[in-house]
């Protein structure tokens, strides 16, 4: 159920949860929102490609406001929680159509996602968030699995200064930062322990 992707730093994407809300300057031209609008429009037109996309009929209508952008809701895609057809060991970006730590995503849903990840130890699951507070809250109560890489987006210096120290506080096996879109120069040397990235 994972999809091949053009994202340079991963092999496949897997979206057991979808939906989001814009929260910072890096969200202005959200690629996932544009994709959600397209999928929503195909659904409205009863496109035969919807079944290929593996999304039940109402998922994108629930999280996309009349096919014109995120409405602040998220949805658990039960069909995606089935055993992902990932093939040989690979890197999997989990949540390319959401921020897994969105406030509308209950921790019970995350528990189910991480159970699937636990059952696929031969794959590396990459998780990227702009909501570092909720990520820290979740992993205060849950162990970070060895096959999980945790990352934050830092589109400007302010977001780097805020998000990266919280990521490093968690001390995952691998931590990473996505500086995309890069809205201004970012000096990582200003961030304590940035050499750990």
Secondary structure per residue as TSV (DSSP state, phi and psi in degrees):
chain	resnum	aa	ss	phi	psi
A	1	X	-	360.0	-5.6
A	2	X	-	-76.8	157.3
A	3	X	E	-115.8	138.1
A	4	X	E	-61.1	153.8
A	5	X	-	-143.1	158.3
A	6	X	-	-93.0	1.4
A	7	X	-	-67.3	123.7
A	8	X	T	-63.3	-32.2
A	9	X	T	-96.1	12.6
A	10	X	-	-146.3	168.5
A	11	X	S	-98.6	-38.6
A	12	X	E	-144.2	162.1
A	13	X	E	-116.1	151.4
A	14	X	E	-141.7	126.8
A	15	X	-	-126.0	76.5
A	16	X	S	-74.3	-14.6
A	17	X	E	-132.3	140.6
A	18	X	E	-132.8	158.9
A	19	X	B	107.6	152.6
A	20	X	-	-165.8	-174.5
A	21	X	-	-146.8	141.8
A	22	X	-	-73.8	133.4
A	23	X	-	-129.4	-11.4
A	24	X	S	-152.0	171.3
A	25	X	G	-55.8	-30.3
A	26	X	G	-68.5	-10.2
A	27	X	G	-88.9	-7.3
A	28	X	T	-53.7	-45.2
A	29	X	T	-114.3	57.6
A	30	X	-	-63.8	117.5
A	31	X	H	-65.1	-34.5
A	32	X	H	-68.6	-36.8
A	33	X	H	-64.7	-42.0
A	34	X	H	-61.1	-44.3
A	35	X	H	-63.9	-41.8
A	36	X	H	-61.1	-40.4
A	37	X	H	-60.0	-42.4
A	38	X	H	-64.7	-44.8
A	39	X	H	-64.6	-42.0
A	40	X	H	-59.7	-44.3
A	41	X	H	-64.6	-39.3
A	42	X	H	-64.1	-39.1
A	43	X	H	-62.8	-44.5
A	44	X	H	-61.5	-34.2
A	45	X	T	-86.5	8.7
A	46	X	T	53.3	44.7
A	47	X	-	-62.9	136.9
A	48	X	T	-66.6	-12.7
A	49	X	T	-79.5	-11.9
A	50	X	H	-59.4	-39.7
A	51	X	H	-65.7	-36.1
A	52	X	H	-62.5	-35.8
A	53	X	H	-74.0	-10.3
A	54	X	T	67.8	24.3
A	55	X	-	-109.0	126.9
A	56	X	-	-57.7	157.6
A	57	X	T	-49.4	-42.7
A	58	X	T	-97.3	-4.4
A	59	X	H	-56.6	-51.0
A	60	X	H	-77.2	-26.5
A	61	X	H	-65.5	-28.2
A	62	X	H	-74.7	-32.9
A	63	X	H	-109.9	-4.0
A	64	X	B	-122.0	122.4
A	65	X	G	-73.2	93.2
A	66	X	G	53.1	35.0
A	67	X	G	66.0	27.0
A	68	X	S	-127.2	29.1
A	69	X	S	122.7	163.1
A	70	X	B	-54.9	142.0
A	71	X	-	-111.1	9.8
A	72	X	S	89.5	-0.9
A	73	X	-	-100.2	159.0
A	74	X	-	-125.7	163.7
A	75	X	E	-139.8	139.5
A	76	X	E	-87.5	124.4
A	77	X	-	-98.3	93.9
A	78	X	G	-53.9	-40.0
A	79	X	G	-61.5	-31.6
A	80	X	G	-75.3	-17.5
A	81	X	G	-79.6	-10.6
A	82	X	S	-63.4	164.9
A	83	X	-	-51.2	115.6
A	84	X	-	-64.4	136.0
A	85	X	-	-86.6	78.5
A	86	X	-	-93.8	-15.2
A	87	X	-	70.3	-140.3
A	88	X	S	-66.3	159.6
A	89	X	S	-52.4	133.5
A	90	X	-	-154.5	174.4
A	91	X	E	-92.8	131.7
A	92	X	E	-125.0	118.7
A	93	X	E	-80.6	110.3
A	94	X	E	-93.5	110.8
A	95	X	T	100.6	40.0
A	96	X	T	-72.2	-14.6
A	97	X	T	-111.4	26.4
A	98	X	B	-166.2	178.1
A	99	X	-	-114.0	111.5
A	100	X	T	-53.6	-26.2
A	101	X	T	-99.6	24.3
A	102	X	-	-59.9	141.9
A	103	X	T	-62.6	-20.6
A	104	X	T	-84.1	-1.8
A	105	X	S	-97.7	109.1
A	106	X	-	-64.7	147.5
A	107	X	H	-61.1	-24.5
A	108	X	H	-63.8	-35.6
A	109	X	H	-66.9	-42.7
A	110	X	H	-62.6	-37.5
A	111	X	H	-57.2	-41.3
A	112	X	H	-68.6	-39.7
A	113	X	H	-62.6	-46.9
A	114	X	H	-70.9	-21.8
A	115	X	H	-67.5	-41.3
A	116	X	H	-62.7	-43.5
A	117	X	H	-61.9	-42.1
A	118	X	H	-60.0	-35.2
A	119	X	T	-80.9	1.0
A	120	X	-	-129.9	62.5
A	121	X	T	-68.0	-13.5
A	122	X	T	-82.3	-5.7
A	123	X	S	-109.8	152.9
A	124	X	E	-103.8	123.4
A	125	X	E	-104.2	121.8
A	126	X	E	-102.5	125.8
A	127	X	E	-122.6	126.0
A	128	X	E	-121.7	134.4
A	129	X	E	-139.8	154.7
A	130	X	S	-104.9	-1.6
A	131	X	-	-111.8	68.4
A	132	X	H	-61.7	-32.3
A	133	X	H	-61.9	-44.7
A	134	X	H	-71.4	-33.2
A	135	X	H	-62.1	-45.9
A	136	X	H	-62.6	-42.4
A	137	X	H	-59.4	-45.7
A	138	X	H	-63.9	-47.4
A	139	X	H	-80.7	-2.7
A	140	X	H	-70.0	-30.1
A	141	X	H	-104.7	-9.0
A	142	X	S	-131.9	142.2
A	143	X	-	-71.8	145.5
A	144	X	-	-85.4	120.7
A	145	X	-	-67.6	150.7
A	146	X	T	-65.7	-22.7
A	147	X	T	-98.0	21.0
A	148	X	E	-114.2	126.8
A	149	X	E	-101.3	132.4
A	150	X	E	-108.9	136.8
A	151	X	E	-140.0	160.9
A	152	X	E	-126.3	153.8
A	153	X	E	-92.0	135.7
A	154	X	-	-134.3	97.7
A	155	X	-	-89.5	-14.2
A	156	X	S	-150.5	176.4
A	157	X	H	-63.6	-39.6
A	158	X	H	-60.8	-43.7
A	159	X	H	-70.6	-35.2
A	160	X	H	-62.9	-46.0
A	161	X	H	-63.0	-33.2
A	162	X	H	-83.4	-45.3
A	163	X	H	-87.3	-39.9
A	164	X	H	-63.4	-43.9
A	165	X	H	-59.7	-33.7
A	166	X	H	-70.2	-37.9
A	167	X	H	-61.3	-48.2
A	168	X	H	-64.8	-28.5
A	169	X	H	-60.4	-32.2
A	170	X	H	-75.8	-27.0
A	171	X	-	55.2	55.4
A	172	X	-	-68.9	169.3
A	173	X	S	-55.6	-45.4
A	174	X	E	-133.1	129.9
A	175	X	E	-115.4	148.5
A	176	X	E	-147.3	160.0
A	177	X	E	-125.6	132.7
A	178	X	E	-103.3	115.3
A	179	X	-	-100.9	75.8
A	180	X	-	-155.0	121.0
A	181	X	S	-75.4	146.6
A	182	X	-	-86.0	104.2
A	183	X	-	-89.7	-15.0
A	184	X	S	-163.3	164.8
A	185	X	-	-59.9	143.1
A	186	X	-	-125.1	128.8
A	187	X	-	-105.1	99.0
A	188	X	G	-67.9	-18.6
A	189	X	G	-69.4	-14.5
A	190	X	G	-78.3	-12.1
A	191	X	S	-97.6	123.7
A	192	X	T	-57.0	135.8
A	193	X	T	64.3	18.1
A	194	X	G	-62.5	-20.9
A	195	X	G	-65.9	-10.7
A	196	X	G	-80.0	-12.1
A	197	X	-	-71.3	360.0
